Amino acid sequence: MNKKKDITKSKKLGQITETAHDLFMRHGIKRITIEEICRTAGVSKMTFYKYFNNKNGLAISVLDSIFTKAEKRYHDIMAQDVSYSEKVKDIIKLKLDASKDVSNEMLQDLWHNPVPEVADYIQKRSQATLKQFLDDIIAAQKKGEIRQDINPHFILYFIGQMQEMAGDEKVLNMYETTQDLASEMMNFFFYGILSREKE
């Protein structure tokens, strides 16, 4: 009996989070209402509040799942016994896959008009991710796989600037999709830092 209840609970939670993920990616977080999520997921508001205190809590849960999956894929890529330039190809693919379903509205909600609670969460996760990335950049630079004449801390600064650009309407309007923009940025960034001899 308890197993059946657990399966039903798990199924309803999955319906809510999957629906929210799809709606947020297409329309951003701010525009979507709890009512819309519940109606689309086929659950009651009472069920929603069993799992989440509010929409921001749900948004953080959805983002947490996205961050966790991306971090796992990144660690898998970095654990491969191949050159950094080979890893870069997989990192670019990872970033493109992550940007595939993200709308301009979602980018605006994440980078330019974020809800403080969601912004705090993103900042904490991003800082941890960037620290790991910096460590990997420094290690690759020591092996001669990344240009020696680039300060690794400048690389991190530049990544921050790219995130700002990703939410800039003028930049977004230059591209048909956010994935096209992500592709351009990733190629420009990674192939600019690789060591000439290692490409």
Summary of the structure (lengths in Angstrom):
residues: 199
radius of gyration: 19.3
end to end distance: 59.3
largest distance: 64.4
contacts: 555
relative contact order: 0.11
helix: 77%
strand: 1%
